[in-house]
Amino acid sequence: MHFEIGCRDTAQAAQFYSSLFGWSTTQMGPAAMINTGASEGIQGHFTALGHEPFRYTMFYVNVDDIDAYVAKCEALGGKIVVPRQDIPGYGSFAWLSDPDGNTVGLWKPA
């Protein structure tokens, strides 16, 4: 499948996530299609509906260093919803919030 991130401004959302994860986007009508650059997993898009809900999503992004992405998120204007939590034997996760208030999960397998 894919994921969808609701926002008020697709260009602003695309800039935030491109800076955070290195994703590229292509505008297609009211949506900005996302290319994560990954050879596996799912792709997605940003959508500005022009009405509520502006904020909706939930997905996890595999990262190699949760603390580094948490710091990068804050530097880009995002907020930390749940700081890094370690799950012994499985991995670690954190939840962040982008400038539009969408919650995104970070995951690093053990």
C-alpha positions in Angstrom: 0.0 0.0 0.0 1.1 3.6 0.6 0.8 6.2 3.3 -0.8 9.6 3.2 0.1 12.7 5.2 -2.5 15.4 5.6 -1.3 19.0 5.7 -2.3 22.6 5.0 0.6 23.2 2.5 2.1 20.4 0.4 5.2 22.4 -0.5 6.0 23.1 3.2 5.4 19.4 4.1 7.5 18.3 1.2 10.4 20.6 2.3 10.2 19.3 5.9 10.3 15.6 5.0 12.8 16.0 2.2 15.1 17.8 4.6 14.5 15.2 7.4 14.7 11.9 5.5 16.1 12.8 2.0 12.8 12.0 0.3 11.9 13.5 -3.1 8.5 14.7 -4.2 6.6 15.3 -7.4 3.5 17.5 -7.4 0.5 15.8 -9.0 -2.7 17.9 -8.8 -3.5 18.5 -5.1 -1.1 15.8 -3.9 2.7 15.7 -3.7 3.8 12.1 -4.5 6.6 10.9 -2.3 9.6 8.8 -3.4 11.4 7.6 -0.2 14.2 6.2 -2.3 13.9 2.8 -0.6 14.0 -0.4 -2.6 11.5 -2.0 -0.2 8.6 -0.8 1.9 5.8 1.6 0.9 5.7 4.9 -0.9 3.1 7.6 -0.2 1.9 11.2 -0.7 1.0 14.5 1.0 -2.5 15.8 0.5 -3.9 19.3 1.3 -7.6 18.8 1.3 -8.4 22.4 1.9 -10.5 21.5 4.9 -10.4 19.5 8.1 -8.8 17.1 8.8 -5.5 18.8 8.0 -3.6 16.5 10.4 -3.8 12.8 10.0 -1.3 10.0 9.6 0.5 7.2 11.3 3.4 5.4 10.0 6.9 4.4 11.1 10.2 5.2 9.3 13.2 2.8 9.8 16.2 4.9 10.8 19.8 4.0 11.8 20.0 6.5 14.8 16.9 7.6 16.5 18.6 10.3 18.6 20.1 11.9 15.5 16.7 12.1 13.8 15.1 13.4 17.0 17.6 16.2 17.1 17.2 16.9 13.3 13.4 17.0 13.7 13.7 19.6 16.4 16.1 21.7 14.3 13.7 21.6 11.4 10.8 22.9 13.6 9.2 19.6 14.6 8.5 18.5 18.2 9.1 15.3 20.1 5.8 13.6 21.2 7.4 10.5 22.7 11.2 10.4 23.3 13.2 7.3 22.4 11.9 4.2 24.1 13.9 1.0 24.1 12.1 -2.3 23.8 14.6 -4.9 24.9 15.3 -7.5 22.2 13.3 -5.8 19.6 14.5 -2.2 19.0 13.7 1.4 19.8 11.1 3.9 18.8 10.2 7.6 19.2 7.3 9.7 18.0 7.7 13.1 16.5 5.4 15.8 15.3 6.0 17.7 12.1 5.2 21.5 11.8 1.6 20.7 10.9 1.2 18.5 14.0 1.2 15.1 12.3 2.6 12.3 14.5 5.3 10.1 12.8 7.0 7.2 14.4 10.7 6.4 14.1 11.8 2.8 14.5 15.3 1.3 14.8 15.4 -2.6 15.0 17.7 -4.2 17.5 
